[in-house]
């Protein structure tokens, strides 16, 4: 198959099955995330185009969508678990955010703040917090140097503090 033929065949696959994939995704995730799921499904389909069965393309695409949704849900659960662990570490009355002196009395503030962080910040905070990985192990997992882990972790924590402060000052979920 020439590149032009592959592109034409993929375009036909996309046109034929976009609605079904979007419909499936809209049942599984919040409406704000449907387009991301659909996009991820068709990226996988493009990369693995040779694996798409001609007669069962819709079923294959829905299977990919299912895997993408499950992967998203796992990431969300890990993020929520991490945030809950952070909240569990705080004293009953408040959490001081290193010089910012912001009392976080509501898990929703921390969840909302965490959700605003970039994927890389969330990932390094999850590895350090949820999985309790030491710097060396995080460096191996992310394929970066241990010194870079320390810098990224410091910056991610600072951005989390700033995001918490913004949530509180915006009247987000703060008490």
N, C-alpha and C positions, 0 to 999 in steps of 0.2 A: 504494500500500500504506500503510495507516494504521500509526502506531507500534505499536499493539497487534497488528496482523497481522504486522508485521515481527518483533516479539518472539516471537510464537508460532512463526513459521517458523524463526527462528534456534534456538529451543529444540528444535524437531524436528530440525534439522540437527545440533545438538550431540548429542542423544540417539542419533541414527542413526549418527554417525561418530566419536564420542568414542573408542570401543574401537580402531578402526582407526588413528586418529592416535596414541593412546597406545602401541599396539603398535609402530608405526613408530619413534616417539621412543625407546622402550625398547631398540631395537636399535642406535640411533645415539649415545646419550649415556649417561653413568653414571646409575644408578637415582636418585640424589639430584637429578638435574636434569630428569628426565622430566616432572614436573608443571609446571615452569617452561616447558618447550618447548610442551607441550600448551596451557597457558594463553596463551602468545604466539600460537599458531596461531589460537585462537578469538578473540583480540582482533583479529587481522588480518581474520578472517572477518566479524566484526561490523562493522568499519570499511568493509570492501569487500563487504558483503553483496550488493549489486546485481551484483557481478562473479562471484558463485558460480554456476556452471552447474548448473541443476536436475538434469540427467541425469548429470552427471559430478562431483558435489560431492565425493565421496570422493577422486578423483584430484586435484582442485583443492586440497583440504585437505592431502593428502600432499605436493603440490608446495610449498605454503606451509611445511609442516613441514620439508621439505628445505632451503628457503631459510633458515629460522630456525636450523636445525642448522648449516648452512654459515656463517652469520653468527657464531654462537657459537664455532665452531671457529676462525674467523679471529681473533676477539677473543682466544681462548686462545693461539693461536700468537703473536700480537703480544705478549701478556703474557709468555709464556715466552721469546721472543726478547729482550725488554727485560731480563728478569731475567738471562738468560745474558750479555747485554752488560754489565750491572752487575758480574757476577762476573768477567768478563774484565778489567775495569778494576782489580781488586784486586791487590795484591801476592800472590806465591805463598804467603806464610806467613799472612797475615791481612788483614782489612779493619777499620779503625777506624771506628766509627760516631759521629764527632764528640762526644767526651766520654764516650761510653758504653764505649769500648774493648772491644768485643765482637768476637771473632775469628769470622768466618763462613768456615768451611772446607768447607762443603757447600752445593752449589747448592740442595738441597732445603729448607734453612732459609729462604733468600731467596724461593724459589717459594712456600713455605707462608705466609710473612709477607706477600708481595705479594697472595696470594689472599684474605687477611683484610681487605684495604683496601676501602673503598667504591668503587663504580664511578667516581665523580668523581675520586677520588685516583688510581686506576689510569689513568684516561684522561689526566690532566694529566702524570703521570709518563711514560706512553707517548709522548705528543706531544713532551715535552722530551727524553726519552732515546732512544727508538727512531727517531723521525723527525728528531731534532736540530733542532727548530723553535726559532727565537728567540721571545722573549716577545711581540713584536708579532704574529707569525704565529699563535701560540697564541691570543692575544686575539681575532683575527679568526675563527679556527676555532671557538672556544667562544662567540663573541659576548659577550665581556666586556671590561672595560677592562684595559690592560696592567698597571696596578698590582695589580689583582685576580689576575692570573696569577701575579705574583711572590708574593703572599700565599698563594694556594692551593698553589703549588709548594713553598713553604717548609713549609707545614703538612703537605702530603702526604709530603714527605721525612721530616719529624719523625715522622709516624705510621708510616712504613715502618721507621725506626730503632727505634721503640718495639715494633712487631710483631716485628722481628728479635730484639730483646732478649727478648720474651716467648717466642718459639720456642726460643731458647737456654736460657732459665731453665726452661721446661717440659720440657726434654729432647727437644723435637721431633725434628728431624733433625740436631741438632748432634752434633759429634764428641765 
